[in-house]
Amino acid sequence: MSIKLPLKVIPGASREAVLWFAEGLKVKVTTAPEKGQANRAVEALLARRFGLAPAAVNIVNGHSSQQKLVELTGVTLSSIRQTLEQS
């Protein structure tokens, strides 16, 4: 099972965060948007935050934009919301 969610990514933030935002997620990473490093940081942060293997998180669209589409495998929308509400 996998889901796709829109992301708004804020690279170069002062601290990392994952927040529910509109119909998707707002993800802040400290990494600068250079040579795909911020995208890799987003994928790693989402994997850690939701207890997924790194390979279970893939940015599928918007690689050079703040607006992205991410595919998460092995998680449900309700479990994502529950995880975010607990923090």
C-alpha positions as a LaTeX table, in Angstrom:
\begin{tabular}{lrrr}
\hline
Residue & $x$ (\AA) & $y$ (\AA) & $z$ (\AA) \\
\hline
Met1 & 0.00 & 0.00 & 0.00 \\
Ser2 & 1.27 & 3.46 & $-0.83$ \\
Ile3 & $-0.06$ & 7.00 & $-0.80$ \\
Lys4 & 0.95 & 10.16 & $-2.61$ \\
Leu5 & 0.91 & 13.51 & $-0.85$ \\
Pro6 & 1.70 & 17.03 & $-1.96$ \\
Leu7 & 4.57 & 18.69 & $-0.11$ \\
Lys8 & 5.62 & 22.26 & 0.38 \\
Val9 & 9.34 & 22.16 & 1.11 \\
Ile10 & 11.24 & 24.90 & 2.91 \\
Pro11 & 14.99 & 24.28 & 2.40 \\
Gly12 & 17.61 & 26.09 & 4.47 \\
Ala13 & 15.33 & 26.32 & 7.52 \\
Ser14 & 16.74 & 26.88 & 11.00 \\
Arg15 & 15.40 & 23.47 & 12.13 \\
Glu16 & 13.72 & 20.42 & 10.66 \\
Ala17 & 9.96 & 19.97 & 10.94 \\
Val18 & 7.06 & 18.08 & 9.39 \\
Leu19 & 3.64 & 19.73 & 9.65 \\
Trp20 & 0.19 & 19.05 & 8.24 \\
Phe21 & $-0.46$ & 21.81 & 5.68 \\
Ala22 & $-3.66$ & 22.19 & 3.62 \\
Glu23 & $-4.11$ & 18.79 & 1.91 \\
Gly24 & $-0.52$ & 17.68 & 2.35 \\
Leu25 & 2.64 & 18.25 & 4.33 \\
Lys26 & 4.93 & 21.19 & 4.94 \\
Val27 & 8.49 & 19.97 & 5.39 \\
Lys28 & 11.34 & 22.13 & 6.66 \\
Val29 & 14.92 & 20.95 & 6.25 \\
Thr30 & 18.17 & 22.65 & 7.18 \\
Thr31 & 19.89 & 21.52 & 3.99 \\
Ala32 & 20.34 & 24.03 & 1.17 \\
Pro33 & 18.69 & 23.29 & $-2.19$ \\
Glu34 & 21.90 & 22.38 & $-4.02$ \\
Lys35 & 22.34 & 19.41 & $-6.34$ \\
Gly36 & 19.35 & 17.51 & $-4.92$ \\
Gln37 & 20.66 & 17.56 & $-1.34$ \\
Ala38 & 17.45 & 19.10 & 0.05 \\
Asn39 & 15.34 & 16.46 & $-1.72$ \\
Arg40 & 17.42 & 13.69 & $-0.15$ \\
Ala41 & 17.09 & 15.40 & 3.23 \\
Val42 & 13.30 & 15.58 & 2.81 \\
Glu43 & 13.09 & 11.87 & 1.97 \\
Ala44 & 15.30 & 10.94 & 4.93 \\
Leu45 & 13.35 & 13.15 & 7.34 \\
Leu46 & 10.00 & 11.70 & 6.25 \\
Ala47 & 11.34 & 8.15 & 6.57 \\
Arg48 & 12.57 & 8.82 & 10.13 \\
Arg49 & 9.44 & 10.70 & 11.15 \\
Phe50 & 7.03 & 7.98 & 9.99 \\
Gly51 & 9.21 & 4.95 & 10.80 \\
Leu52 & 9.73 & 3.91 & 7.20 \\
Ala53 & 12.69 & 2.45 & 5.35 \\
Pro54 & 14.51 & 5.10 & 3.31 \\
Ala55 & 13.52 & 3.30 & 0.11 \\
Ala56 & 9.82 & 3.67 & 1.05 \\
Val57 & 9.91 & 7.46 & 0.55 \\
Asn58 & 10.30 & 8.87 & $-2.96$ \\
Ile59 & 9.78 & 12.32 & $-4.40$ \\
Val60 & 7.99 & 11.57 & $-7.66$ \\
Asn61 & 7.37 & 15.09 & $-8.98$ \\
Gly62 & 8.67 & 18.62 & $-8.46$ \\
His63 & 12.34 & 17.83 & $-7.94$ \\
Ser64 & 13.41 & 21.44 & $-8.59$ \\
Ser65 & 10.41 & 23.14 & $-7.01$ \\
Gln66 & 9.21 & 23.86 & $-3.47$ \\
Gln67 & 5.94 & 22.16 & $-4.44$ \\
Lys68 & 6.54 & 18.41 & $-4.66$ \\
Leu69 & 4.66 & 15.14 & $-4.76$ \\
Val70 & 5.95 & 12.36 & $-2.52$ \\
Glu71 & 5.05 & 8.67 & $-2.52$ \\
Leu72 & 5.12 & 6.89 & 0.85 \\
Thr73 & 4.95 & 3.09 & 0.87 \\
Gly74 & 3.83 & 1.14 & 3.93 \\
Val75 & 1.88 & 3.89 & 5.67 \\
Thr76 & $-1.69$ & 5.19 & 5.65 \\
Leu77 & $-2.99$ & 8.73 & 5.67 \\
Ser78 & $-4.60$ & 8.18 & 9.07 \\
Ser79 & $-1.32$ & 6.94 & 10.57 \\
Ile80 & 0.49 & 10.00 & 9.20 \\
Arg81 & $-2.07$ & 12.33 & 10.75 \\
Gln82 & $-1.93$ & 10.44 & 14.04 \\
Thr83 & 1.88 & 10.66 & 14.14 \\
Leu84 & 1.79 & 14.39 & 13.48 \\
Glu85 & $-0.91$ & 15.00 & 16.10 \\
Gln86 & 1.17 & 13.23 & 18.76 \\
Ser87 & 4.06 & 15.65 & 18.39 \\
\hline
\end{tabular}
